[in-house]
Every structure is written in structure tokens, then in C-alpha cells.
């Protein structure tokens, strides 16, 4: 028996249930050659583990876990609940998802279950508890993944169980149906309800109330959070002592902050292409904030994507940069989907490490290079963590659900062309490293907070915590479209904002959408002329300082950006979203006041992530645009991957290149 695998973990998804038992003996030498030390198994294997009700067969999985362990390769095991077996859906069709027209979805896909049906949880309890008893104390099993990519891909299930739970959620929130009617203004269009059970699940063929649609989306999120909580508890109660997580999908509809209150580790999947590889940083920054331990990148691709048709060929080096993003930003695991290509089925054309014939794909040598680099830099990565800079940006899963139902301005996509492209990416290019926080998360250690497009400050009790944080010295950049909706997703009636006018000392005269044209403003009395975007709030100064004024359109002369002290801190309000150069300049000014500096002096195409811990300091650098980059070192460093020593000064980084720099003492 080899020594147990240690982080950093590097591996792939493995499906031994789909292959002859001897296949693993062919795969093990290649896994070792690739430098891999972990495999993720069993996520869709319910019928292999329980071929008929109550008849469990785990011998094949024990063989796989044991053989991998003898080779020094750990296992992450998954509960198979994303794919209920046919015997279960035939015996209990009520476990299947129900459309809003009453029809049940058919067997043959995945994630096609109802998360609230009691009978499904009964069968889940049996298979998950048995897995926990079989493997919960196994020395080669290092963790658990619950289900797969939790999200409501279709629409939330509309079965009787879900309807009843939805009505109970509404009653818990509003208390009485009269209170709901008042909050939603259901007298409009004669929608007034007499009982909670009259409130329908929304349908695509009806122009439903946006509060109904948003409430339904939040209910569905709560249902899936509870579904994951249930499985995590079953695992723990039956002896699973390893960390438990669930592999999040980017931009899903489930509230991931709520989800991680019941989990031990954040796990995240991503499949970004060459043109948006930078977005990976955002989702990893977000995942890093959920738990006080490194996250796992549970799925990404080696090369191209594809179900029954391959697509998205990646240039040489892409796999390297894509994989190292996870380790650079605080992850301790990166796993590919998948190890061996399927020989049949829905995803047989997806890229992998080796082909269905067992032959290394064209990217194998690059993967082996990654494995060797992790071996060389592993001790440094395991001993250090990503530096916290004191800068954070807000992202809200609840806001995403709200913006999907009422985008507020034509063309707004959250977080895509709003938060990601207009705020996060420009700051990333300017080498600012930041935390990505949900509104419900605390602000300990944060000095500068940016909150664009956070419509509900009552999300997670943010309003009162924010007030206290600012008064204690925090610097807050708010807006646009922040603090513009109440807890029922309606406008405030006393003002366009809940608290922002009072806190920041201004009065909103009127607002305009940034569709179909944009308007310009000037910084100061004689500063640069800049363009706004997305939304325009013409602000009138009451007790604040005007930093920028509109120079055209109906807002001409009105304030576009204002600031005001509040206790020991300051508030900046954006009436419009400045174009990236102006936005970055504002953040740079605020960051300087907060004592926050960019992570490095480097070209815009480099991700530079400083790390420290246990007396060690350094930085992981990843080039992510497939072009040469430059980095200026302020102190000598050694690249642990290549072994090359670098003096102070300019260092060239090759296209898709990676450096794991350790500073000298």
C-alpha cells in the first residue's frame, strides 16, 4: 500500500462501472504517468450499486477504491441521486419532475427528479446510508460529492408536494394572505388571492407577476438546498467522516451561500472557453469565500467539450492555464471530466485524458507536465493560502433570480454583461485581487467593498451590517441599481432607494435606462469626459460631494457620482456604471485610501495571486489569453515548476504559461 495521497489533488472523473473489471489495471499506469493522485467515482452509478430494490452490490466499487489506493490514488465518492434507476421511477413515477401542465418528465436523463417528494428521499436514505457505512471510514476515500450540479435546469417542479411547500413558504414569510396581497399589489389586474393555496406555480404561457416568479425561484432554491442538506446528514449520521460538498455549476439558480451552511467543503465545476477563461477567476474567488478551507475544482475539461458532437478545440497550453487557475486561487484539487472517454451514451464525444480505446489524447503530455509541476510546487501550495487584500465585490444569487424576472433595463444580464464584464474583469486586468461575497456573508477584514447591481440590501440582513461596517471605517462603492427593491421584490414607495439617499446625502431627481443610447459625464469641474452605461440616475446633492456630473441628455448638470463620509467610513454612489477605465480609476483611488494595492505590476493578461503562510511567501502567475505577458518582480524569486531563479525586474511569461514563484528569504 502506497502512502495516502496528499494535496494538491489532481485527477479526473472515473466510471469503472461502465467498463470490464480489468480495465482499471490498464488505466493505473497511465494515471500515475499523468501525475494523478485522485479519482472521483459513482456519481451516476445507482443501478450498479443497487440493481434492484434493497439488493446492494458494492464489490466493484470496493475493488476500484482499493486498487486506486494501492497505487497511491485517493477516491472521492459521489451519491448517485442525480440519476434514479429505472426500477425506482417505474415503481414510483411520483419521484419524477412534473411540468406545470401536470405531465411528468420521462426516464432517461439526469437531474429529472423532484427534490421534495418523500418517497424519493426514502430511497435516497437507503442508498446513501449504505454508501456511508461501506466507505465512510475507508482510508482511501478523502471526500464526498452529493448529487451533481444542483440546479433546476428545466423549471422548478410543479408537483403537489412542491406546491404545498411553496404555499407554506409564502405563509411563513407573509403571515397572512392580506399581507402578501398588499406587498405584491395584487389589486393590479385583479390578481387578489383569498388563500395561499390559490397562488399558482408560474407558467411560461402566462404573463405572471414578477414577484410570483421570483418567489417561486427562491422557493426552488430552498428546496434543493434542503435536498442536499438531507443527504449530507444521512452521510454524517452513518459514519462518513470525510468532508462533504456538492459540485456547484457556475451561474446556477441555487443560493450557494445557503447551500454551504450544510456542507464542509466548496466544490465547483466550470467549462470556460478560450475567450472567457478569465471568468474562471470570478467563480473561484466566489467558491473560496464559502468555507475556511481550500475548495475543490471537481470538474473541468482537458480539451474540447461535447455531448454527441465535439466542439471547442483548445490551443496547446490552454489545459495548463485552465487547470492552474484552481490552485492559484485557493483550490487544493482540480479534476477533469473525464479520465477515459465514454464508448457510448449521451456524452461520448466529450474530451478526456485518454480515449475510449485507452490511448492518450493529444493533450496527455501537457497533463503530465501539469502533474509534474504540481509535484514540484506541492509543498509550497499546501503550506500557503491566497492572501486576503481587504477588497471585496458583491455577487448575489438572489439578485440573479430577481434580474431574470425583472432585468430593470433592456439587455442587462446578471452577472454577465453587468457585474462580470463592467466591474470584475476590469479590476482583474488592473491586478486587483478580491473576495467575491454574497450579501449574507460577513465583512470581517474587508476595507473596501464594491456593490454594483445589488437590488436588495435586506438580502441576508446586509443593510444593518453594512451601516455598522461603514461607520466603523469601511469604504463602500454602491450602485448602480443597488438598494432599489424591498424583500417582496417591489420598489420602495418613500424613495427610489431604501436607505441610500439618507446615508449618502442626495436626492434622486429621476432615472433613465441606458437603452438604446449611453450618456457622458465629466469627472470634477475640468476632468476627463467619460461614458456611463446600463442605467442613469440624475442625483441632486443634499449633503454630499459631487465627483462627476452629466454633460448631456435629460440628466445634464445632475450628479453622476457622489461621495459622503459616514462615521469613520465613506460612501460612494454610482448613478451610472462608468466605462472600465473610469471605474478602475475610482476603485484605485478608494483602494489607496484603504491601504490596498494591486497584487503585482504585470500585463493585463496575467492572473497574479499572492500566497503566504508558515513563513513562506510567493505568487502563482497564470497567463490566460494565449499571448506573451510580463511581470515585474520587486524581489528575487524561484519558479518551483521550472526550477529557474529570477532576479528583481521584468520576467517574461509565455502564452498560457504558469509560474509558481517562491520568494527568497
Number of C-alpha atoms within 10 A of each C-alpha: 10 10 11 16 20 17 17 24 26 29 28 28 23 23 22 19 17 13 12 8 12 9 12 18 12 10 16 16 12 18 23 15 15 22 22 27 25 30 26 26 24 22 22 21 23 23 19 18 22 17 15 15 14 11 9 17 15 16 10 14 21 14 14 21 23 20 18 24 22 14 18 20 28 28 27 24 24 25 27 25 25 21 21 25 21 16 14 18 16 13 10 12 18 20 24 25 26 23 16 17 9 12 12 19 15 14 17 11 12 12 21 22 26 24 24 22 18 13 13 21 18 10 16 20 17 15 21 23 22 19 23 23 16 16 23 22 14 17 14 22 26 21 20 29 26 26 22 21 20 23 21 20 11 10 17 25 25 24 23 14 15 21 20 13 15 25 20 15 18 19 17 10 13 15 12 14 18 16 13 19 17 12 16 19 16 15 11 10 8 8 14 18 15 12 12 18 15 11 17 16 20 21 14 8 6 7 9 15 18 19 19 18 21 23 21 23 24 21 22 26 26 18 21 22 23 17 20 22 17 16 22 24 17 21 24 17 13 17 17 24 18 20 17 26 26 27 23 24 20 18 16 17 20 27 23 23 22 18 23 21 12 18 21 20 24 30 28 26 25 21 18 17 19 15 10 11 17 24 19 20 21 20 20 28 23 22 28 26 19 25 15 10 15 24 27 28 27 26 24 23 24 30 26 18 23 14 13 13 11 14 14 13 13 16 13 15 20 25 22 24 24 26 22 25 26 25 27 27 28 25 29 22 23 26 25 25 24 24 25 25 23 20 14 11 9 13 16 19 21 23 28 28 28 21 20 17 10 15 14 17 17 15 21 19 14 17 24 19 16 23 24 18 21 24 20 17 21 21 13 23 28 17 15 19 24 23 19 15 20 20 23 23 23 21 23 24 24 23 24 24 23 24 21 16 18 17 15 14 15 12 13 19 15 22 20 12 13 19 21 18 15 22 23 26 19 18 23 23 18 23 22 25 29 26 21 26 24 25 27 17 16 14 18 8 12 19 23 28 27 22 26 24 24 28 27 27 25 18 18 17 13 17 18 11 17 18 17 14 21 21 16 14 17 24 26 24 22 23 24 25 25 20 25 22 22 18 15 17 21 15 16 15 10 7 14 20 22 22 15 22 20 13 16 23 20 23 20 18 13 14 16 15 16 19 13 8 9 16 20 19 26 21 17 13 10 8 11 11 16 19 17 24 20 27 23 24 25 24 27 20 18 13 17 17 17 23 19 24 24 28 18 14 12 14 22 15 17 23 29 29 29 24 21 18 19 19 14 12 20 21 23 23 26 28 29 30 26 24 16 19 14 17 18 21 13 16 19 18 11 20 20 12 13 18 12 18 16 18 19 21 16 22 18 20 23 29 29 27 25 24 23 19 15 9 8 16 20 23 25 23 24 27 30 27 20 18 13 16 21 18 18 15 17 13 12 15 21 18 20 20 19 15 13 11 14 16 13 11 12 14 14 12 20 16 20 23 22 26 23 29 26 23 19 12 9
